[in-house]
C-alpha cells in the first residue's frame, strides 16, 4: 500500500487513487458506517453499501475486468 497515499487507523481507511496528487478521488471506509464512499470534490461522490462494495471486489479478484484494463 505504500504506492498510494493513505490514512489508516483502527477505525477507518482513507486511500487516494494516486501517489502524489491532492485532487485524485479517494475511497473512505469506516467501521462505524455501512457505506463506502468513493470520489472527490472535483468528480463528485459515489456511495455503496459494504455488501455492494464486497460484491464488486469479488468480481475484481475473479478477473472480470482484466481484459479491459
C-alpha angles and dihedrals in degrees: 000000000000090000094068128055109251144169110205127178134159088268105041149005125218114182128177118216094236140044104233112020130093096202103056121111119265139202120231123193124172131185093228097055132064090210128091113203122205124180145047143246093273097046100031126236134284122199126205131179112245088248092055091046092050090053089052092049091050090055091050091051090049089058096245093145099035097104091053097052 
